């Protein structure tokens, strides 16, 4: 079983809050993690438990032995009212650990958001550090507390890195050895879990049009979100596209990255970028199963960028620093893939799928550093082996191999 970076965070949250909501996509390991804790365990996949909870949510919650874990709580969001009343009456920290593969706090059927009574924690697919049995290493904390020069490259070859990118982060995929087995698993995941969760969070009248939309959407990972273009390509209305996007966000299959804005320029593009949350799902939908296919693909850059965005989200989510992440794009086509900011400190990050780095790869970062008075460190991720300095006396800049993420 993989050691997860979130474990100490989860235990601390249970010590200081009466309820903790552990959220994340299906199959990221929520149930496995919760079963390892010494708590009463209820799962709403059990029809009898679900029926009892629906019949009398307040009485059902009152009858449960505490502390209790309630798995798949999005199936019966009505119990949130009973949980709220129980917390208000007893207020025992750690009484309720809830898990959901859809964001139950945003669901229409949820009558109460448990505001002020719950800590929400995201559980992501496995990070590269977790796969390498290094769950306590967090690159975001290292960057903000010690600087990029204190990162270290892992002893791992580029072919192994690329295979992990193709596999993605779902734990079960790393227990399957054959390419056909992995393809079968991804097909099943999309048809069984994604479709099921979509039905849980909203009204879905035409599953075939949704699957068509998902297949049109996926290859555009890393791009600016253009609903009109998506509607035109899929033959759907913009309202339906917006609904599908909202539901995919709620079940953690896509992530929208907000645009960075600052008083250094009024010419920022405000549209968000969107990403699939797992590079393995993206590679599967693009029919890429081998390292050679990835290297030959005209989508290689997008797949690697999707992977790095997912890794950054995981490290930010599990960090002590908890910075914000954005993308940067101006009307005169100056682009930086990621801006990670906390206080007056910024890391401006570009992703390149090449094995070497040139000074010109930093040109938009250099322009950004010149325009801003903030403490900005520039980073270019690349497919080489060494950590290389590219800065000057005024500003720090580094080329980082993908292996620093492992």
TORNU-880184 format. One line per 3 residues: number of its first residue (from 1); their letters; for each residue x, y, z of C-alpha. Coordinates in Angstrom, 1 decimal. Layout:
REM TORNU-880184
NUM) A) X,Y,Z | ...
REM end
This chain:
REM TORNU-880184
1) XXX) 0.0,0.0,0.0 | 1.3,3.5,-0.9 | 2.1,5.9,1.9
4) XXX) 0.1,9.1,1.4 | 1.3,12.6,2.0 | -2.1,13.6,3.4
7) XXX) -2.0,11.3,6.4 | -0.5,13.7,9.0 | -2.7,16.5,7.6
10) XXX) -5.8,14.4,8.0 | -4.9,13.3,11.5 | -4.3,17.0,12.6
13) XXX) -7.6,18.1,11.0 | -9.5,15.4,13.0 | -7.9,16.7,16.2
16) XXX) -9.1,20.3,15.7 | -12.5,19.9,13.9 | -15.7,18.0,14.6
19) XXX) -16.0,17.1,10.9 | -13.5,16.5,8.1 | -14.6,16.1,4.4
22) XXX) -12.0,14.1,2.4 | -12.8,14.7,-1.3 | -11.3,13.5,-4.5
25) XXX) -12.1,11.5,-7.7 | -13.1,7.9,-7.5 | -10.3,5.4,-7.1
28) XXX) -7.7,7.9,-5.7 | -7.6,5.8,-2.5 | -10.0,7.5,-0.1
31) XXX) -11.6,4.3,1.1 | -8.2,2.5,1.5 | -6.9,5.5,3.5
34) XXX) -10.0,5.6,5.8 | -10.1,1.9,6.4 | -6.6,2.2,7.9
37) XXX) -8.0,4.4,10.7 | -9.5,3.0,13.9 | -13.0,4.3,13.4
40) XXX) -16.5,3.0,12.9 | -16.9,2.7,9.1 | -20.1,3.2,7.0
43) XXX) -20.3,3.2,3.2 | -23.3,4.5,1.3 | -22.7,2.0,-1.5
46) XXX) -24.5,-0.3,0.9 | -28.2,0.0,-0.2 | -29.5,-0.8,3.3
49) XXX) -27.4,1.9,4.9 | -28.5,4.4,2.2 | -32.2,3.6,2.7
52) XXX) -32.0,4.0,6.4 | -30.2,7.3,6.1 | -32.7,8.6,3.6
55) XXX) -35.7,7.5,5.7 | -34.6,9.4,8.8 | -31.3,11.3,8.3
58) XXX) -31.3,13.0,11.7 | -32.1,9.8,13.7 | -29.7,7.8,11.6
61) XXX) -26.7,10.1,12.4 | -27.7,10.2,16.1 | -27.6,6.3,16.2
64) XXX) -24.1,5.9,14.7 | -21.2,5.0,17.0 | -18.7,7.8,17.0
67) XXX) -16.1,8.5,15.8 | -17.4,7.4,12.4 | -16.3,7.5,8.8
70) XXX) -19.1,7.9,6.3 | -17.8,6.9,2.8 | -19.5,8.2,-0.4
73) XXX) -21.5,10.8,1.5 | -22.5,12.5,-1.8 | -25.0,9.6,-2.3
76) XXX) -27.1,10.8,0.6 | -26.3,14.5,1.1 | -29.5,14.7,3.2
79) XXX) -27.4,13.4,6.2 | -25.5,16.7,6.4 | -28.5,18.2,8.3
82) XXX) -28.2,15.4,10.9 | -24.5,15.8,11.1 | -24.9,19.6,11.6
85) XXX) -27.4,19.0,14.5 | -25.2,16.4,16.1 | -22.1,18.7,15.9
88) XXX) -24.0,21.6,17.4 | -25.2,19.4,20.3 | -22.0,17.7,21.2
91) XXX) -19.1,19.4,19.3 | -16.6,16.5,19.7 | -13.6,17.0,17.4
94) XXX) -13.0,14.1,15.1 | -16.6,12.6,15.3 | -17.2,12.7,11.6
97) XXX) -14.9,11.8,8.7 | -16.8,12.1,5.5 | -15.6,11.1,2.0
100) XXX) -17.0,12.0,-1.4 | -16.1,11.5,-5.0 | -18.2,14.5,-5.8
103) XXX) -18.0,17.9,-4.1 | -21.0,17.3,-1.8 | -20.8,20.9,-0.5
106) XXX) -21.6,22.2,-4.0 | -24.4,19.8,-4.7 | -28.0,21.0,-5.1
109) XXX) -29.4,18.3,-2.8 | -27.1,19.3,0.0 | -29.3,21.4,2.3
112) XXX) -26.5,22.7,4.5 | -22.9,23.4,3.8 | -21.7,22.7,7.4
115) XXX) -20.1,26.1,7.2 | -17.8,26.6,10.2 | -18.1,23.0,11.2
118) XXX) -16.0,21.1,8.6 | -12.5,21.1,7.2 | -12.3,20.1,3.6
121) XXX) -9.2,18.2,2.4 | -8.5,17.1,-1.1 | -7.0,13.7,-1.8
124) XXX) -5.4,13.6,-5.3 | -4.2,10.7,-7.4 | -0.8,9.5,-6.4
127) XXX) 2.0,12.0,-6.7 | 5.4,11.1,-8.2 | 6.9,11.4,-4.7
130) XXX) 4.3,9.0,-3.2 | 5.1,6.5,-6.0 | 8.8,6.8,-5.1
133) XXX) 7.9,6.2,-1.3 | 8.8,9.9,-0.4 | 5.4,11.1,0.9
136) XXX) 7.0,13.6,3.3 | 8.9,15.5,0.6 | 7.1,18.6,-0.6
139) XXX) 8.6,20.7,-3.4 | 6.4,23.7,-2.8 | 7.5,24.0,0.9
142) XXX) 11.1,23.6,-0.3 | 10.7,26.3,-2.9 | 9.2,28.9,-0.6
145) XXX) 11.2,28.0,2.5 | 14.6,27.2,1.0 | 14.6,28.2,-2.6
148) XXX) 14.9,26.2,-5.9 | 18.6,25.8,-5.4 | 17.8,23.4,-2.6
151) XXX) 15.8,21.0,-4.7 | 17.5,17.7,-5.7 | 17.1,15.6,-8.8
154) XXX) 16.1,11.9,-8.1 | 18.0,9.1,-9.6 | 15.4,8.0,-12.2
157) XXX) 15.7,7.7,-15.9 | 13.6,9.8,-18.4 | 12.0,6.6,-19.8
160) XXX) 10.7,5.6,-16.4 | 9.4,9.2,-15.8 | 7.6,9.2,-19.1
163) XXX) 6.0,5.8,-18.4 | 4.7,7.1,-15.1 | 3.3,10.2,-16.9
166) XXX) 1.5,7.8,-19.3 | 0.2,5.7,-16.3 | -1.0,8.7,-14.3
169) XXX) -1.7,8.6,-10.6 | -4.6,6.3,-9.9 | -3.3,3.6,-7.5
172) XXX) -4.8,0.6,-9.3 | -3.2,1.4,-12.6 | 0.2,0.8,-11.0
175) XXX) -0.7,-2.8,-10.2 | -1.5,-3.7,-13.8 | 1.5,-4.7,-15.9
178) XXX) 0.1,-5.2,-19.5 | -0.8,-2.3,-21.8 | -4.1,-4.0,-22.7
181) XXX) -5.0,-4.4,-19.0 | -4.3,-0.7,-18.4 | -6.5,0.3,-21.4
184) XXX) -9.3,-1.9,-20.1 | -9.0,-0.3,-16.7 | -9.1,3.3,-18.1
187) XXX) -12.1,2.3,-20.3 | -13.9,0.9,-17.3 | -13.0,3.9,-15.2
190) XXX) -14.5,6.4,-17.6 | -17.7,4.3,-18.4 | -18.3,3.1,-14.8
193) XXX) -17.1,5.8,-12.5 | -17.2,9.0,-14.4 | -20.6,8.4,-15.9
196) XXX) -21.9,7.2,-12.5 | -20.6,10.2,-10.6 | -22.0,12.6,-13.3
199) XXX) -25.4,11.2,-12.7 | -24.9,11.7,-8.9 | -24.2,15.4,-9.2
202) XXX) -26.7,16.5,-11.8 | -29.4,15.7,-14.3 | -27.8,14.0,-17.3
205) XXX) -30.3,13.2,-20.0 | -28.0,12.1,-22.8 | -24.9,10.1,-21.7
208) XXX) -23.7,9.6,-25.2 | -23.5,13.3,-25.9 | -21.6,13.8,-22.6
211) XXX) -19.1,11.1,-23.5 | -18.7,12.7,-27.0 | -18.1,16.0,-25.2
214) XXX) -15.5,14.5,-22.8 | -13.6,13.1,-25.8 | -13.6,16.5,-27.6
217) XXX) -12.6,18.3,-24.4 | -9.7,16.1,-23.4 | -7.2,16.8,-26.2
220) XXX) -7.6,20.5,-25.4 | -6.1,20.1,-21.9 | -3.7,23.1,-21.2
223) XXX) -5.7,25.4,-23.4 | -7.7,28.5,-22.7 | -11.3,27.6,-22.0
226) XXX) -13.5,28.7,-24.9 | -17.1,27.6,-24.4 | -18.3,28.8,-27.7
229) XXX) -15.7,26.8,-29.5 | -16.5,23.7,-27.5 | -20.2,24.1,-28.1
232) XXX) -19.5,24.4,-31.9 | -17.3,21.4,-32.0 | -19.6,19.2,-29.9
235) XXX) -22.9,20.4,-31.4 | -24.2,21.4,-27.9 | -25.5,24.6,-26.6
238) XXX) -23.2,26.8,-24.5 | -25.5,26.3,-21.5 | -25.1,22.5,-21.9
241) XXX) -21.3,22.9,-22.2 | -21.2,25.0,-19.1 | -23.3,22.4,-17.2
244) XXX) -21.0,19.5,-18.4 | -17.9,21.5,-17.4 | -19.3,22.3,-13.9
247) XXX) -20.2,18.6,-13.4 | -16.7,17.4,-14.5 | -15.2,19.9,-12.0
250) XXX) -17.4,18.6,-9.2 | -16.2,15.0,-9.8 | -12.6,16.2,-10.0
253) XXX) -11.9,15.2,-13.6 | -11.0,18.7,-14.8 | -9.5,21.7,-13.1
256) XXX) -9.8,25.3,-14.1 | -6.7,27.5,-13.6 | -7.5,31.2,-13.1
259) XXX) -5.6,33.9,-14.9 | -3.0,36.0,-13.1 | -3.7,39.7,-12.8
262) XXX) -1.6,42.5,-11.4 | -1.2,46.2,-11.6 | 1.9,45.8,-13.7
265) XXX) -0.2,45.6,-16.8 | -3.9,46.0,-17.9 | -3.5,43.7,-20.9
268) XXX) -3.9,40.3,-19.1 | -6.0,37.7,-20.8 | -8.7,36.8,-18.2
271) XXX) -9.9,33.5,-19.5 | -9.0,30.4,-17.4 | -7.1,27.5,-18.7
274) XXX) -8.4,24.0,-18.1 | -6.6,20.7,-17.5 | -7.5,17.1,-17.1
277) XXX) -6.5,16.2,-13.5 | -4.7,13.0,-14.5 | -2.1,12.6,-17.2
280) XXX) -2.9,8.9,-17.5 | -6.6,9.6,-18.4 | -5.4,12.2,-21.0
283) XXX) -2.9,9.8,-22.5 | -5.5,7.0,-22.7 | -8.0,9.3,-24.4
286) XXX) -5.3,10.3,-26.9 | -4.5,6.6,-27.5 | -1.0,6.8,-26.2
289) XXX) 0.2,3.7,-24.4 | 4.0,3.6,-24.8 | 6.9,5.9,-24.2
292) XXX) 7.7,5.9,-27.9 | 4.2,6.9,-28.8 | 4.4,9.7,-26.3
295) XXX) 7.7,11.0,-27.8 | 6.3,10.9,-31.3 | 3.0,12.5,-30.4
298) XXX) 2.2,16.1,-31.3 | 0.5,16.2,-27.9 | 3.6,15.4,-26.0
301) XXX) 4.0,18.9,-24.6 | 0.4,19.1,-23.4 | 0.6,15.7,-21.7
304) XXX) 3.8,16.6,-19.9 | 2.3,20.0,-18.9 | -0.9,18.3,-17.6
307) XXX) 1.3,16.0,-15.5 | 3.3,18.9,-14.0 | 0.1,20.9,-13.3
310) XXX) -1.3,17.8,-11.5 | 2.0,17.5,-9.5 | 1.9,21.2,-8.5
313) XXX) -1.7,20.9,-7.4 | -0.8,17.9,-5.2 | 2.2,19.6,-3.6
316) XXX) 0.2,22.9,-3.1 | -2.7,20.9,-1.5 | -0.4,19.1,0.9
319) XXX) 1.9,22.0,1.6 | 2.3,24.1,4.8 | 2.7,27.2,2.6
322) XXX) -0.6,26.9,0.7 | 0.1,29.4,-2.1 | -2.2,30.3,-5.0
325) XXX) -1.6,29.1,-8.6 | -2.5,30.9,-11.8 | -1.6,31.1,-15.5
328) XXX) -0.1,34.2,-17.1 | -1.0,35.4,-20.5 | -1.1,38.9,-22.0
331) XXX) -2.8,40.3,-25.1 | 0.6,40.6,-26.8 | 1.1,36.8,-26.4
334) XXX) 3.5,36.7,-23.5 | 2.7,33.5,-21.7 | 3.9,31.7,-18.6
337) XXX) 2.4,28.3,-17.8 | 2.2,28.7,-14.0 | 2.5,31.5,-11.5
340) XXX) 2.7,30.3,-7.9 | 2.3,33.1,-5.4 | 2.3,33.6,-1.7
343) XXX) 2.7,37.1,-0.2 | 5.4,38.9,-2.1 | 7.1,35.8,-3.4
346) XXX) 6.4,34.3,-6.8 | 7.6,31.3,-8.8 | 7.1,31.7,-12.5
349) XXX) 7.2,28.3,-14.1 | 7.4,27.3,-17.8 | 7.2,23.7,-19.1
352) XXX) 9.3,22.5,-22.0 | 9.3,19.0,-23.4 | 12.9,19.3,-24.8
355) XXX) 16.0,17.7,-23.3 | 18.0,20.9,-23.3 | 17.2,24.5,-22.1
358) XXX) 18.2,27.8,-23.8 | 18.1,31.3,-22.4 | 15.3,32.1,-24.8
361) XXX) 13.0,29.7,-23.0 | 13.1,32.2,-20.1 | 12.2,35.2,-22.2
364) XXX) 8.7,35.7,-20.9 | 9.8,35.1,-17.4 | 12.6,37.7,-17.8
367) XXX) 10.0,40.2,-19.1 | 7.8,39.4,-16.1 | 10.7,39.9,-13.7
370) XXX) 11.6,43.2,-15.2 | 8.0,44.5,-15.0 | 7.3,43.5,-11.4
373) XXX) 8.9,44.6,-8.1 | 8.0,41.3,-6.4 | 10.5,38.6,-5.5
376) XXX) 10.2,36.4,-8.6 | 12.2,33.2,-9.3 | 11.9,31.8,-12.8
379) XXX) 11.8,28.0,-13.4 | 11.8,26.0,-16.6 | 11.0,22.3,-16.3
382) XXX) 12.7,20.2,-19.0 | 13.5,16.6,-19.8 | 17.2,16.8,-19.0
385) XXX) 19.1,15.5,-16.0 | 20.7,18.5,-14.2 | 19.6,21.5,-12.2
388) XXX) 21.1,24.5,-14.1 | 21.2,28.2,-13.1 | 20.1,30.7,-15.7
391) XXX) 19.8,33.8,-13.6 | 21.7,37.1,-13.2 | 22.6,39.4,-10.3
394) XXX) 19.1,40.7,-10.0 | 16.9,37.7,-10.6 | 17.1,33.9,-9.9
397) XXX) 16.3,31.5,-12.7 | 16.7,27.8,-12.9 | 16.2,24.9,-15.3
400) XXX) 14.9,21.9,-13.4 | 14.7,18.4,-14.7 | 11.4,16.5,-14.3
403) XXX) 13.2,14.2,-11.8 | 13.0,16.8,-9.1 | 9.3,15.9,-8.8
406) X) 10.2,12.2,-8.1
REM end
